[in-house]
């Protein structure tokens, strides 16, 4: 609880109910070469006993961080992800699939498919299809609050 209050700052710490839907837990993925982490909801806070409840199973010793929803950081992260993927391809992508979490979309990128427009802008003239989901699968993990882009070369 002390770390949560320190991380979210004095204003939110005074009224922890304000942090609902804005502060999440982030659990780093061991061995990830990209600094991946799983974002999960804070499902309960008991300030009297100093407890927090997380929407996932954790074990003693697991590392937990706290993450804030931030539209500007989400945009920068998306551009960075696309740039890194494009660099790994031997040429221009021939097509793309993009799956985004319902928790992102207009909440982070505004109305009128802003997230998909940003993806299209970063990719250029590449056929692109996508949809929103309530969880995104990449490799062998179920992510939340993220976007997963697959490029075809």
BELLIN-V810321 format. One line per field, one symbol per residue. ss: DSSP state (H for helix, E for strand, L for the rest). phi: phi as a letter, one per 40 degrees, with the letter a starting at -180 (. if undefined). psi: psi as a letter, one per 20 degrees, with the letter a starting at -180 (. if undefined). A space follows every 50 residues. Layout:
ss: ???
phi: ???
psi: ???
//
This chain:
ss: LHHHHHHHLHHHHHLHHHHLLLEEEEEELLLLLLLLEEEEEEEEEELLLL EEEELLLLLLLLLLEEEELLHHHHHHHHHHHHHHHHHHLLLLLLEEEEEE ELLLHHHHHLLLLHHHHHHHHHHLLLLEEEEEELLEEELLEEELLLEEEE EEL
phi: .ccdccccgcccccbccccdgbbbcbbdcdgccbgcaccbcccabbccbg bbbbcacbbdgccbbbbbcaccccccccccccccccccccacccaabbbb cdccfccbbgcffdcccccccccgcbdbbaacabibbbfbbbcagabbbb bbb
psi: hggggghirgghhhnhhhipjhprqooqopjpijkqqppqqoiqpnhhik qqpqlrprqpiqpprqqqpogghgggggggggggghhiqibpqirqpppq qhiechhhjarlkhghhgggghhbmpppqrrqrkqpppckqorqkrqppp qp.
//
